[in-house]
Amino acid sequence: MVTLTRLTGARFALNPDLIERVDRTPDTVITLVDGTKYLVRETLDEVVSAILDYRASVLAAAGSFERVTETQVRRARLAAVPTPDDPPDVPVLPISPRQG
């Protein structure tokens, strides 16, 4: 979420994924995908910068989940069938043919 200021001085948080466009007319007008408009005190450049900072923080947080040390096992996906890289203590359930 990005934190912005209405012309009245009230602060609010906005989900930048919902922004369709930001206009400067001379006030900064943010238009959401559903047509809702917000007039804010921040300049167009400040809004763009806040959105870029937000997206960078999301990517940085996501990257921190993918850091794996040499002693950790990383699973790239959820799997019901074990892969050759799985430790031997992972139980394997037999699959019986469908009886009809």
N, C-alpha and C positions, 0 to 999 in steps of 0.2 A: 504494500500500500504506500502511496505517496501522500505526504501531508501538505495541504494547501491552505490558503487563506481567502475567505470570501471578501467581497468589498466592504462588508459590514465589520470585518475584523474577526469573525468567527472562524476557528480552525476546523478542518475536517480532513478525513482520510479518504482517498479515492483509489479504487482498483484500476491501475493503468491498463490492464488487459481489456477494459471496457471502453477505452478512449478511441474514437474514430478519427478525430482531428483536433488540433489546437490552432486557433486563429488569433491574430492581433488586430483589433479594429477600433480604436487604439487600445481598448481594454483587452485583456486576454480572455478569450472565450473557449471553453473546453466543451466539445460535443461528444457525447457518448454514442455507442452503436444503437441505442434505443431512441435517440433523438433528444435526450435530456441535455440541457446546456447549463454550464456553470461559469459565472464570471469570477475571476480570481485576481488577487493583487499581484501575484508573481508574473514576471515577464514570460514571454514565449520561451526564451532561452533557459530561464530558470525551471520551467515546467519540463522541458525536454531533458535538462540535466538531472532533475529529480527522477524522471522515468529511467534514464540510463543508469543512474546509481542504484535504483531499485532492482533492475534486471541484472546488473553486475553482482549485487548481493545475493540474488537467487542462484545465479550460476556458481558463485563462490561457495554457498552453502551446499549445493548439490555436489560440487567437487569434493567437499570434505567427507561426504559419505562414501566416495569411491576410493579414497586413499587406503591402501592395503599394505600392511607390513609383510615381510617375508614369512612370518609365522602364522599369518591369518589365511584362511581359505575364503575366497571370494566367489559367491554365486552370482552369476549375471542374470539368472532367471529362476523362477520357481519351477521345479520339475517333479513330476510324480515318478518318472523313470530315472534311475541313477545313471550318472555319466561315468566313463572310465576314470575320471579324476576324483570321484567320490571316495572318502575313506572307507575301508573295508567293514567298519562297524555299522554302516547304514543298512537297515533291513530291506530286503527285496521281497515284495509280495508276489507270489506266483499268480499268473493270469490264466484262468481256466477258459476253455472254449465255451461259447454260448451253447446252452443246451436247449433244444427246441422241441 
